[in-house]
């Protein structure tokens, strides 16, 4: 089971991405828990996540989120994949970082 936390400014814009990523994981037989929260809720959610992925619009928070995440990986979602809501590519990005 892979657990992917997406973070954006309000938690809304990433909801489409969450659905696309879940669809991609299901189609590939990957057991995944994927959810999105606003940046203010990141600290309360990082404990149950394997990786934190930031929406491009909050990339300026990367260093702050790395401090919150401790030893868990934090990355900014590829801007092209995010803009085109390419859940498969973003899922691949997470899996590659996690070595899965």
CORVENCOR-V675652 format. One record per backbone hydrogen bond with DSSP energy under -1.0 kcal/mol. NH is the residue of the N-H (numbers start at 1). CO is the residue of the C=O. Records with the same first field share a line. If there is no record, write none. Layout:
NH->CO, CO
This chain:
2->31
4->33
5->51
6->35
7->53
8->37
15->12
18->14
19->15
20->16
21->17
22->18
23->19
24->20
25->21
26->22
27->23
28->24
29->26
30->25
33->2
35->4
37->6
39->8
41->38
42->39
45->42
46->42
49->46
50->3
51->3
52->73
53->5
54->75
55->7
58->55
59->56
61->58
62->59
65->61
66->62
67->63
68->64
69->65
70->66
72->69
75->52
77->54
82->78
83->79
84->80
85->82
86->81
87->85
90->86
91->87
92->88
93->89
94->90
95->91
96->92
97->93
98->94
100->95
